[in-house]
Amino acid sequence: MNYLSVAKKMQLEWKLTSKALPREARVPGLYRSRMYPFCFPLEYAAYNLFHEIRDDAMATFDRLRIVWHGAALPGLPTNHTCSSQICCVNALFPFRHRPEALADFLRPHFPELKHMLPVEEDAFVAFEWQGDINYLGEESHVGADRIRGAGSTSIDAAVCYEANDGRKVFCLIEWKYTESYAAQYKRFRSDGSDRVDSYREIFYGPFTPFNLEAVPRIEYLLYEPIYQLARQQLLASRILEVGIPDVDAVIVVHVAVSANRQLRAVTSPHFRPIARDLYELWPKLLLMPDEFKYIPTEELFRHVSTDRHPELEPWERYMRSRYSFLR
């Protein structure tokens, strides 16, 4: 049984038993032309979000023109309960204007963290972050303008902190939940365009984050989720090269459920002799291994304490109830 099947059962149990949901939201919902018991009815998709952040999160996504992945109705999030984006927003949105709580949440994994710095709109967490410039020179595949969350590289969440030594550190957070990927070569898009064209110059350039002895050809990276990781790592290097934002270090952070072993399979055949686990492999491909960090989702929540931040108690109960692997 793959982890997605496990998660569907977990979410269905929560959906049927949670006291936070109205009876009408418990029935099966339509998702991509089929009815599923673990999905909300389309008109109740907002209940996919923790009730204390629901209105603010939807208003923020609307104001910043951020795409809800898999959404069927305008202005509403997806109705699929196993969505990684939903999990990410539920987990991090409550910290958007709580820098001290966010620092306490992250510090066990970033012990040098002194205090948080705002990312956008005086907020301390940004979702589907792209930045104000097109760092990777990507062409949008959903229209003339870049859209956060669709058509070009977007980061699930971004945070920034000042370290004890005064350095400013920017974190690009990729949030994984139920994903798994086939070993499929992804060089050419459906329209025939070559994905390598956008990234070749950066990959082989003087600011490449990759050890070109370990990765002599960019084509070796064109297998998901390695391709995603490669773009995120190239983005991190470009932020430092361009200097916007003005930071001293950029770290790509992957948060993923440790029980989802399918996600961690090394899909590129070129790297299987090096490692069989994606998160064991990735630092070996980088010139600076500390520019990448993997945090198991349950480890991120292991140190949550609401003693200093009692206002977060309802959020913590919600997260541990809904995502039972956090208990």
C-alpha positions in Angstrom: 0.0 0.0 0.0 1.4 3.4 -0.9 1.4 6.3 1.4 -1.4 8.2 -0.5 -3.8 5.3 0.3 -2.8 5.5 4.0 -3.4 9.3 3.9 -6.8 8.9 2.3 -8.0 6.6 5.1 -6.5 9.0 7.7 -8.3 12.0 6.2 -11.6 10.2 5.7 -11.6 9.2 9.4 -10.9 12.8 10.4 -13.6 14.1 8.0 -16.2 11.8 9.4 -15.4 12.3 13.1 -14.2 15.9 13.4 -16.5 18.1 15.5 -15.3 21.1 13.5 -17.1 20.1 10.3 -20.8 20.5 9.6 -22.8 17.4 8.6 -23.1 18.6 5.0 -19.3 18.7 4.6 -18.9 15.0 5.5 -20.5 13.6 2.4 -18.3 12.6 -0.6 -17.1 15.3 -2.9 -16.5 15.6 -6.7 -12.8 15.7 -7.7 -11.8 15.6 -11.4 -15.1 14.0 -12.5 -15.3 11.4 -9.8 -16.8 11.3 -6.3 -14.5 10.5 -3.4 -15.4 10.1 0.3 -12.2 11.7 1.4 -12.9 14.9 -0.6 -15.2 17.7 0.5 -18.2 18.7 -1.6 -17.0 21.5 -3.8 -19.0 24.2 -2.1 -17.5 23.2 1.3 -13.9 23.3 0.1 -13.1 26.1 2.5 -13.4 23.5 5.3 -10.1 22.1 4.1 -8.5 25.0 6.1 -8.2 25.3 9.8 -11.1 27.5 10.9 -9.0 30.2 12.6 -7.0 30.9 9.4 -9.7 30.1 6.8 -10.9 33.6 5.8 -7.6 35.3 6.1 -5.8 32.6 4.1 -8.3 32.8 1.3 -8.3 36.6 1.3 -4.4 36.6 1.2 -4.3 34.1 -1.7 -6.9 36.2 -3.6 -5.1 39.5 -3.0 -1.7 38.1 -4.0 -3.1 36.2 -7.0 -1.8 32.9 -5.6 -3.2 29.7 -7.2 -4.9 27.1 -5.1 -3.6 23.8 -6.5 -6.4 21.5 -7.7 -9.2 24.0 -6.9 -12.4 23.7 -8.8 -14.2 26.8 -7.8 -12.8 30.4 -7.9 -11.7 31.8 -4.6 -11.8 28.5 -2.8 -9.0 26.0 -2.1 -9.0 22.5 -3.4 -11.5 20.1 -1.9 -8.9 17.2 -1.8 -8.0 16.6 1.8 -4.6 15.0 0.9 -3.3 18.2 -0.7 0.3 19.1 0.3 -0.5 22.8 -0.3 -3.4 22.6 2.2 -1.2 20.8 4.7 1.5 23.5 4.3 -1.0 26.4 4.7 -2.6 24.7 7.7 0.8 24.2 9.3 2.4 27.6 8.6 -0.3 30.3 8.1 -0.9 30.7 11.8 2.7 31.9 12.2 2.4 34.6 9.5 2.1 37.4 12.0 3.6 35.6 15.0 7.4 35.9 14.6 8.3 34.8 18.1 6.2 31.7 17.9 7.6 30.9 14.4 11.1 31.3 15.8 10.4 28.8 18.6 8.8 26.4 16.0 11.9 26.5 13.8 14.8 26.9 16.2 15.2 23.2 17.1 16.2 22.7 13.5 18.0 26.0 13.0 19.7 26.5 16.4 21.5 29.6 15.2 18.2 31.4 14.7 18.0 34.6 16.7 14.8 36.1 15.4 12.5 36.1 12.3 12.5 38.8 9.6 9.5 39.8 7.5 9.3 38.3 4.0 6.4 40.3 2.4 3.5 42.6 3.5 5.1 42.7 7.0 4.4 39.0 7.2 6.9 36.4 8.3 5.7 33.6 6.0 5.1 33.9 2.2 3.3 31.2 0.3 4.0 30.1 -3.3 6.9 32.6 -3.3 8.6 33.6 -6.6 10.2 36.9 -5.7 9.8 40.1 -7.6 12.1 39.1 -10.5 12.3 36.1 -12.8 15.5 34.6 -11.3 15.6 31.6 -13.6 14.5 33.3 -16.8 11.5 31.0 -17.0 8.7 31.5 -19.5 5.2 31.3 -17.9 3.1 28.5 -19.3 -0.2 29.8 -18.0 -0.2 33.3 -19.6 1.9 36.3 -20.2 2.5 37.1 -16.5 4.1 34.9 -13.9 1.5 33.5 -11.4 2.4 32.4 -8.0 1.8 28.6 -7.8 1.4 27.8 -11.5 3.5 27.8 -14.7 6.9 28.5 -13.3 9.0 27.7 -10.2 7.2 28.7 -7.0 8.3 27.8 -3.4 5.6 26.4 -1.1 6.7 28.7 1.7 9.5 31.2 2.4 10.8 32.5 5.7 13.8 34.6 6.7 15.7 34.9 9.9 18.7 36.7 11.4 21.2 34.3 12.9 23.1 34.8 16.1 26.2 35.9 14.2 24.2 38.6 12.3 23.8 36.7 9.0 20.4 36.9 7.2 19.3 33.5 6.2 16.5 32.9 3.6 14.7 29.5 3.7 12.9 28.1 0.6 10.5 25.5 2.0 9.1 22.7 -0.1 6.3 20.9 1.7 5.6 17.3 0.8 2.7 15.1 2.0 1.5 12.2 -0.2 3.5 12.7 -3.4 5.3 9.9 -5.2 6.9 9.9 -8.7 7.6 7.5 -11.5 11.0 7.3 -13.1 10.0 9.3 -16.1 12.3 11.5 -18.1 10.9 15.0 -18.1 13.1 16.9 -20.6 10.4 17.9 -23.1 7.1 19.5 -22.3 3.8 18.6 -24.0 4.3 21.5 -26.4 7.7 20.1 -27.4 9.8 22.8 -25.7 13.0 21.8 -24.0 13.1 22.2 -20.2 16.9 22.4 -20.3 16.9 25.7 -22.2 15.9 27.8 -19.2 18.5 26.3 -16.8 21.5 25.3 -18.8 23.4 28.5 -18.4 22.8 28.7 -14.7 23.6 25.1 -14.1 27.0 25.2 -15.9 27.8 28.8 -14.8 30.2 30.1 -12.2 27.5 30.3 -9.5 26.1 26.8 -9.9 25.3 25.1 -6.6 26.1 21.7 -8.1 29.3 19.6 -7.9 29.7 19.1 -11.6 31.9 16.0 -11.0 28.9 14.4 -9.3 26.4 15.8 -11.8 28.3 16.3 -15.1 25.1 16.7 -17.1 22.0 18.6 -16.4 19.9 15.9 -18.1 20.6 13.6 -15.2 18.3 15.9 -13.0 15.3 15.7 -15.3 13.3 13.1 -13.2 10.8 14.2 -10.6 11.1 15.1 -7.8 14.8 15.6 -8.5 13.8 18.1 -11.2 11.9 20.2 -8.7 14.8 20.1 -6.2 17.2 21.1 -8.9 15.1 24.2 -9.8 14.8 25.1 -6.1 18.5 24.8 -5.6 19.3 26.9 -8.8 16.8 29.5 -7.5 18.7 29.6 -4.2 22.0 30.2 -5.9 20.5 32.9 -8.1 19.0 34.8 -5.1 22.6 35.1 -3.7 24.0 36.0 -7.1 21.4 38.8 -7.8 21.3 40.0 -4.2 17.5 40.3 -4.0 16.5 39.9 -1.3 19.7 41.0 0.5 20.6 37.9 2.4 23.8 36.1 3.3 22.6 32.5 2.8 19.8 30.7 1.2 18.8 27.2 2.3 16.4 24.8 0.5 14.3 23.0 3.1 12.2 20.0 2.4 9.6 19.0 4.9 8.2 15.6 4.2 6.4 12.7 6.1 9.1 10.1 6.9 6.6 7.3 6.3 6.2 8.3 2.7 9.0 6.1 1.4 7.8 6.3 -2.2 8.6 10.0 -2.3 12.2 9.3 -1.3 12.9 6.8 -4.1 15.8 7.9 -6.4 14.1 8.1 -9.8 17.1 9.1 -11.9 19.0 6.0 -12.9 22.2 8.0 -13.1 22.3 8.5 -9.3 21.2 5.1 -8.0 24.8 3.9 -7.6 25.3 6.8 -5.2 22.3 6.5 -3.0 18.8 4.9 -2.9 17.2 7.6 -0.7 16.5 11.0 -2.2 17.4 13.0 0.9 20.6 11.0 1.4 21.5 11.6 -2.3 20.9 15.3 -2.6 23.6 16.8 -0.3 26.1 14.6 -2.2 25.3 16.5 -5.4 25.9 20.0 -4.0 29.1 22.0 -3.7 27.8 23.2 -0.3 25.8 20.4 1.3 24.6 22.7 4.1 22.5 24.7 1.6 19.9 21.9 1.8 18.1 20.6 4.8 15.5 17.7 5.1 13.1 17.9 8.1 10.7 15.0 8.7 7.3 16.6 9.3 6.7 14.8 12.5 10.1 16.0 13.8 9.2 19.6 13.0 6.1 19.2 15.2 7.8 17.1 17.9 9.1 20.3 19.6 5.9 22.2 19.4 5.0 23.7 22.8 2.2 26.0 23.4 3.4 27.0 26.9 4.8 30.2 25.6 2.2 30.6 23.0 -1.2 29.4 24.4 -3.1 31.1 21.6 -1.8 28.3 19.3 -3.4 25.5 21.4 -6.5 25.1 19.1 -4.1 25.0 16.0 -2.0 22.3 17.6 -5.0 20.2 18.5 -6.3 20.5 15.0 -3.1 19.5 13.3 -2.5 16.5 15.5 -6.1 15.4 15.1 -6.2 15.8 11.4 -2.7 14.6 10.6 -2.5 11.6 12.9 1.2 10.9 12.0 1.9 14.0 14.1 0.6 12.5 17.3 
